Amino acid sequence: MSIFHAMNNSASALTAQRLRMDVASSNMANANTTRATINENGDWQPYRRKMAVFEPTENNFKSFLHKAAADSSQGSGVKATEIMEDNEPFKLVFNPNHPDANEDGYVELPNVDPLKEMVDMMSATRSYEANVTAVNASKSMLMKALEIGR
């Protein structure tokens, strides 16, 4: 096990939380975008909410259960595997004057809930802060170890 193992784990988590924050920011920026993509029929459709999917890198909990007790390998962080779209239906809002209104006067708006996105952004921020604290604790322990060697 490397002395920098804890820092590497926290660094991967910092990268993952930054991506999560970027995705939530993109969702918030497109919360009212009614023409984002063209569907298979050639019609415009609204922006669809995106979500980051993470998984552990290399080792996972199941692999720990199968390893011998003498094996000292540790988990090695987290990685983003994909950014998937949320399949919730679009919101229908009655606005017959909108250029994208259908024949009944309804406009399809993105399936982005600003409250959900703000909660996700706050959660990503707190996770980021916790990992910064973990990096600082690791750095402090390494500095103390170097002082012992004097």
Protein Blocks (a to p, Z undefined) as FASTA:
>chain_A
ZZklmmmmmmmmmmmmmmmmmmmmmmmmmmmccblbccfkopacdddddddddddehiaf
klmmmpcfklccdcebjadfbdcddfbdcdddddfkbmkbcfkopacddfbdfklmmmmm
mmmmmmmmmmmmmmmmmmmmmmmmmmmmZZ
